[in-house]
Amino acid sequence: MRLKRVPEFNVVSCVCALLDIENYYIYYRLLLSVMYSTVFTLSIG
């Protein structure tokens, strides 16, 4: 009910949440690539 009172805040928070999710996805892919490269070098060496 409190969310219906301020629709503009809903839109802003939704956009912020989407941007946060996108950033988390980028960090997640970066972490995965680092992990894969580490495992790859360990398996070769």
LUMSE-542449 format. One line per 2 residues: their letters; for each residue x, z, y of N, C-alpha, C. Coordinates in Angstrom, 2 decimals, m for minus. Example, Ala and Ser with C-alpha at 12.3 -4.5 7.8 and 13.67 -1.06 7.14 Angstrom:
BEGIN
AS) 13.19:7.80:m5.69:12.30:7.80:m4.50:13.20:7.80:m3.30 | 12.85:7.08:m2.25:13.67:7.14:m1.06:12.90:7.87:0.03
END
This chain:
BEGIN
MR) 0.83:0.00:m1.20:0.00:0.00:0.00:0.87:0.00:1.26 | 1.97:0.73:1.19:2.85:0.78:2.35:3.50:m0.58:2.61
LK) 3.69:m1.38:1.54:4.33:m2.68:1.70:3.43:m3.66:2.43 | 2.10:m3.53:2.25:1.17:m4.44:2.92:1.18:m4.21:4.43
RV) 1.58:m3.02:4.84:1.53:m2.68:6.26:2.57:m3.48:7.06 | 3.71:m3.78:6.45:4.77:m4.50:7.17:5.20:m5.73:6.37
PE) 4.48:m6.85:6.50:4.81:m8.06:5.73:6.15:m8.66:6.13 | 6.52:m8.56:7.43:7.79:m9.13:7.86:8.95:m8.44:7.15
FN) 8.84:m7.13:7.01:9.89:m6.38:6.33:9.99:m6.82:4.87 | 8.83:m7.16:4.29:8.83:m7.63:2.90:9.64:m8.92:2.78
VV) 9.41:m9.85:3.68:10.13:m11.13:3.64:11.62:m10.90:3.82 | 11.99:m10.08:4.78:13.41:m9.81:5.05:14.06:m9.15:3.85
SC) 13.40:m8.16:3.27:13.98:m7.46:2.12:14.07:m8.39:0.91 | 13.08:m9.30:0.77:13.13:m10.26:m0.34:14.32:m11.19:m0.19
VC) 14.55:m11.68:1.03:15.68:m12.57:1.28:16.99:m11.83:1.04 | 17.06:m10.59:1.50:18.27:m9.78:1.30:18.50:m9.56:m0.19
AL) 17.44:m9.30:m0.93:17.57:m9.09:m2.37:18.06:m10.36:m3.05 | 17.55:m11.51:m2.64:17.99:m12.78:m3.22:19.46:m13.02:m2.93
LD) 19.89:m12.72:m1.70:21.30:m12.91:m1.34:22.17:m11.96:m2.16 | 21.71:m10.72:m2.35:22.46:m9.76:m3.15:22.58:m10.25:m4.58
IE) 21.48:m10.77:m5.12:21.51:m11.28:m6.50:22.50:m12.43:m6.61 | 22.51:m13.30:m5.59:23.44:m14.43:m5.61:24.88:m13.93:m5.58
NY) 25.15:m12.93:m4.74:26.50:m12.38:m4.67:26.89:m11.74:m5.99 | 25.97:m10.98:m6.58:26.26:m10.36:m7.87:26.54:m11.42:m8.92
YI) 25.82:m12.53:m8.87:26.02:m13.62:m9.83:27.42:m14.22:m9.66 | 27.83:m14.39:m8.40:29.17:m14.95:m8.13:30.24:m13.98:m8.64
YY) 30.07:m12.69:m8.35:31.04:m11.70:m8.82:31.06:m11.66:m10.34 | 29.89:m11.79:m10.95:29.79:m11.75:m12.41:30.54:m12.93:m13.02
RL) 30.35:m14.13:m12.45:31.07:m15.31:m12.96:32.57:m15.15:m12.76 | 32.97:m14.60:m11.63:34.39:m14.40:m11.36:34.99:m13.45:m12.39
LL) 34.28:m12.35:m12.65:34.75:m11.37:m13.64:34.83:m12.00:m15.02 | 33.83:m12.80:m15.37:33.83:m13.46:m16.68:35.01:m14.41:m16.82
SV) 35.28:m15.19:m15.78:36.40:m16.14:m15.85:37.72:m15.40:m15.98 | 37.88:m14.29:m15.27:39.11:m13.50:m15.37:39.24:m12.93:m16.78
MY) 38.14:m12.43:m17.33:38.17:m11.88:m18.69:38.53:m12.96:m19.70 | 37.90:m14.13:m19.57:38.17:m15.21:m20.52:39.62:m15.67:m20.44
ST) 40.16:m15.78:m19.23:41.55:m16.22:m19.09:42.49:m15.17:m19.66 | 42.18:m13.89:m19.48:43.01:m12.83:m20.04:43.00:m12.89:m21.56
VF) 41.82:m13.02:m22.15:41.71:m13.11:m23.61:42.42:m14.36:m24.12 | 42.30:m15.45:m23.36:42.94:m16.71:m23.76:44.46:m16.55:m23.79
TL) 45.03:m15.96:m22.74:46.49:m15.79:m22.69:46.93:m14.79:m23.75 | 46.13:m13.78:m24.02:46.49:m12.79:m25.04:46.48:m13.43:m26.42
SI) 45.49:m14.29:m26.68:45.40:m14.92:m28.00:46.54:m15.92:m28.20 | 46.95:m16.58:m27.12:48.07:m17.54:m27.23:49.38:m16.77:m27.38
G) 49.58:m15.78:m26.53:50.83:m15.01:m26.58:50.75:m13.98:m27.66
END
